[in-house]
Amino acid sequence: MDFLKKHYEKVLLGAVLLGLAVAVASLPFKISAEKQKSQVLLITLTHPVVKPLSNLDLSLPESALKRAGAPVLVDFSAPHRLFNPMPWQKTAENQLIPFDDSHVGPRAVTISKVTPLNLNISLESVFTAESDIKYVIDVQNEAAIKPKDRVRRTIYCPVGYKDDTFSLIKVQGPGNNPTNVVLQLNDGAQANISTNRSFSRVAGYMADLDYAPEGAHWRDQRVDDVITLNGEKYTVVAVNKNEVVLSAKSNQKKWTIKRNPAQS
């Protein structure tokens, strides 16, 4: 202990010198390790290992391109009417309604009733004069365009008779008391009649129309009839059991009015 107390500086200096000697001796190994690490790093940087690319998900950019390619339509009318204020109209009942296609004009017309129009044909009797036999046939075409053609008319028809409604083709049974009279209608269909069997079929329709904005009502409207909506005239160009077609006289534009199934 006395030796250490007297010579501790020398011991400490010796330990430091020994450490320095060890450090100097290890320098070549340290330098070699650092060179090797530098070479590995250089090879890694200059010749990196490239992993193969996976399938890219391009759905997001493709959708963005599609949105960019689609034109943007800006409508400043309905429903906010920012730059196109909508006028209103007072109805016959003093109610305000928007003055647009859905509330005013042909689209506001409703069908309150549709009535079928029939073609009725019946054999009333057989007229016999010597050898001449004629068949007394009553015809009523409720769908005729001209009103005078809608009334019931009686025709004395021999076999072979033909007009714009039918042709009498043949008679079955005794000539003066036939069991069946065969008619061919102008559309090619056949009708069979006798004194106790008449013929009837739907030949057209007529409709009752209402127009709430002006409180207007039109009854028994047929093809070629004309109605007036807000000062403009419209022609009825077609009527069937489910719809009515109107055509504007000003530009021949057509509107189809559907019948509400709940209506008669």
C-alpha positions in Angstrom: 0.0 0.0 0.0 2.9 2.3 0.8 4.3 1.6 -2.6 1.0 2.6 -4.3 0.8 5.7 -2.2 4.3 6.7 -3.1 4.2 5.7 -6.8 0.5 6.0 -7.8 1.2 8.6 -10.4 3.6 6.2 -12.1 1.0 3.4 -11.9 -1.7 5.7 -13.4 0.6 6.8 -16.1 1.6 3.3 -16.9 -2.1 2.3 -17.1 -2.7 5.2 -19.5 0.3 4.2 -21.6 -0.9 0.6 -21.7 -4.3 1.7 -22.9 -2.8 3.9 -25.6 -0.7 1.0 -26.7 -3.7 -1.3 -26.9 -5.6 1.4 -28.9 -2.7 1.9 -31.3 -2.4 -1.9 -31.7 -6.1 -2.2 -32.5 -6.1 0.7 -35.1 -5.2 -1.6 -38.1 -8.1 -3.9 -37.3 -10.5 -0.9 -36.9 -9.3 0.6 -40.1 -9.7 -2.7 -42.0 -13.3 -3.1 -40.6 -14.2 0.5 -41.6 -12.8 -0.1 -45.1 -14.8 -3.2 -45.4 -17.9 -1.4 -44.2 -17.3 1.4 -46.7 -16.9 -1.1 -49.5 -20.2 -2.8 -48.6 -21.9 0.5 -48.4 -20.5 1.6 -51.8 -21.6 -1.7 -53.4 -25.1 -1.3 -51.9 -25.4 2.2 -53.1 -24.0 1.6 -56.6 -25.7 -1.8 -57.2 -28.9 -1.7 -55.1 -31.1 -4.8 -55.0 -34.3 -3.7 -56.8 -37.5 -5.5 -55.9 -40.0 -6.2 -58.7 -42.9 -3.8 -58.9 -46.3 -5.0 -57.8 -49.5 -4.3 -59.7 -50.3 -0.7 -59.2 -53.8 0.4 -58.1 -54.7 3.1 -60.7 -58.4 3.2 -59.8 -58.1 6.5 -58.0 -56.3 8.5 -60.7 -58.5 6.9 -63.4 -61.6 8.0 -61.7 -60.2 11.5 -61.3 -59.4 11.6 -65.0 -62.9 10.5 -65.8 -64.4 13.2 -63.6 -62.0 15.8 -65.2 -63.1 14.7 -68.7 -66.8 14.9 -68.0 -68.3 18.4 -68.7 -69.8 20.1 -65.7 -73.4 21.2 -66.3 -74.6 24.0 -64.1 -78.4 24.5 -63.9 -79.4 27.7 -62.2 -83.1 27.2 -62.8 -84.9 24.5 -60.9 -85.2 24.1 -58.0 -83.6 27.3 -56.6 -84.2 29.6 -59.6 -81.2 31.7 -58.7 -80.9 33.5 -62.1 -84.2 32.4 -63.7 -87.1 33.4 -61.5 -90.2 31.5 -62.4 -93.5 33.3 -63.0 -96.7 32.1 -61.3 -100.3 32.0 -62.6 -103.6 32.3 -60.8 -106.0 29.5 -61.6 -109.8 29.8 -62.0 -110.0 29.0 -58.3 -107.6 31.9 -57.4 -104.8 29.5 -56.5 -101.2 30.3 -57.5 -99.4 27.6 -59.5 -95.9 27.7 -61.1 -96.0 28.8 -64.7 -94.0 25.9 -66.2 -94.5 23.0 -68.5 -95.7 20.7 -65.7 -98.4 23.0 -64.4 -99.5 25.0 -67.4 -100.1 23.9 -71.0 -100.7 20.4 -72.4 -98.9 18.6 -69.5 -101.5 20.1 -67.1 -104.4 18.6 -69.1 -106.0 15.5 -67.4 -108.4 12.9 -68.8 -111.5 12.5 -66.7 -113.3 9.9 -68.9 -112.7 7.7 -71.9 -115.7 6.4 -73.8 -115.5 3.6 -76.5 -117.1 4.2 -79.9 -118.6 1.2 -81.5 -119.3 0.0 -85.0 -122.8 -1.7 -84.8 -124.2 -3.7 -87.7 -127.5 -5.7 -87.6 -129.7 -7.5 -90.1 -133.2 -6.1 -89.7 -135.1 -8.0 -92.4 -135.0 -9.5 -95.9 -136.7 -7.6 -98.7 -138.0 -9.8 -101.5 -139.4 -8.5 -104.8 -140.0 -11.1 -107.4 -136.5 -12.7 -108.0 -134.7 -9.8 -106.4 -133.6 -10.3 -102.8 -132.1 -7.6 -100.7 -131.0 -7.7 -97.1 -132.0 -4.7 -94.9 -128.9 -3.9 -92.8 -128.6 -1.2 -90.2 -125.1 0.3 -89.8 -124.0 2.8 -87.1 -120.4 3.9 -86.9 -120.0 6.0 -83.7 -116.4 6.7 -84.5 -117.0 8.3 -87.9 -115.1 11.6 -88.5 -118.1 13.5 -89.8 -121.1 13.8 -87.5 -123.6 13.0 -90.3 -121.9 9.6 -90.7 -122.4 8.7 -87.1 -126.2 8.3 -87.3 -127.7 4.9 -87.9 -128.4 4.3 -91.6 -130.4 1.5 -93.3 -129.0 -0.1 -96.4 -130.7 -2.5 -98.8 -127.9 -4.8 -99.8 -127.8 -7.5 -102.5 -125.1 -10.2 -102.4 -121.9 -8.5 -103.7 -122.8 -5.0 -102.3 -119.8 -2.9 -101.2 -119.3 0.5 -99.6 -116.7 2.1 -97.4 -117.8 0.1 -94.3 -118.3 -3.5 -95.5 -118.9 -5.9 -98.4 -121.7 -8.5 -98.4 -119.8 -11.6 -99.3 -122.3 -14.4 -99.0 -125.5 -15.7 -97.5 -125.9 -19.0 -95.7 -129.2 -20.8 -95.6 -132.3 -19.9 -97.7 -132.0 -16.6 -99.5 -135.3 -15.2 -98.1 -134.6 -16.5 -94.6 -130.8 -16.7 -94.1 -129.2 -18.3 -91.0 -126.1 -16.2 -91.5 -125.0 -13.2 -93.6 -121.3 -12.9 -94.0 -119.8 -9.4 -94.2 -116.2 -8.4 -94.9 -115.2 -5.1 -93.2 -113.0 -2.6 -94.8 -110.0 -3.7 -92.7 -110.3 -7.3 -93.8 -112.1 -8.7 -90.7 -115.3 -10.7 -91.1 -118.7 -10.1 -89.4 -121.5 -12.6 -89.1 -125.0 -11.3 -88.6 -128.6 -12.7 -88.7 -132.0 -11.5 -87.7 -131.3 -12.5 -84.1 -127.6 -11.8 -84.0 -125.9 -8.4 -84.5 -122.3 -7.4 -84.7 -120.5 -4.8 -82.6 -116.9 -3.9 -82.0 -114.9 -0.9 -80.7 -113.9 1.4 -83.6 -112.5 4.3 -81.6 -112.6 6.4 -78.5 -113.6 9.8 -77.3 -112.4 11.5 -74.1 -113.4 14.1 -71.6 -110.5 16.5 -70.8 -110.0 19.0 -68.0 -107.7 21.9 -67.6 -107.4 23.1 -64.0 -105.4 26.3 -64.5 -108.3 27.9 -66.5 -111.1 25.8 -65.1 -111.8 24.5 -68.6 -113.6 21.2 -69.4 -114.1 19.6 -72.8 -116.5 16.7 -73.2 -116.6 14.0 -75.9 -113.3 15.0 -77.6 -112.5 13.1 -80.7 -109.7 13.0 -83.3 -109.4 16.4 -85.1 -111.2 18.3 -82.3 -109.4 21.5 -81.2 -109.0 22.9 -77.7 -107.4 26.1 -76.5 -104.9 26.3 -73.6 -103.6 29.7 -72.5 -104.5 31.2 -75.8 -102.8 28.5 -77.9 -104.7 26.0 -80.0 -104.1 22.2 -79.8 -105.5 19.5 -82.1 -106.5 16.1 -80.8 -104.6 13.8 -83.1 -105.2 10.4 -81.3 -107.5 9.0 -78.7 -107.3 5.5 -77.2 -108.4 3.8 -74.0 -105.2 4.8 -72.2 -104.1 8.2 -73.6 -104.8 11.3 -75.6 -102.3 12.9 -78.0 -102.4 16.7 -78.5 -100.5 18.6 -81.3 -99.8 22.3 -81.1 -101.1 24.1 -84.2 -98.2 26.6 -84.0 -95.3 24.1 -84.3 -96.9 20.6 -84.5 -95.2 19.6 -81.3 -97.0 16.6 -79.7 -97.8 15.8 -76.1 -99.1 12.5 -74.9 -101.5 12.7 -71.9 -101.7 9.4 -70.0 -105.0 8.4 -68.4 -105.1 7.8 -64.7 -106.1 4.1 -64.2 -108.3 5.2 -61.3 -110.4 7.4 -63.6 -113.4 5.9 -65.5 
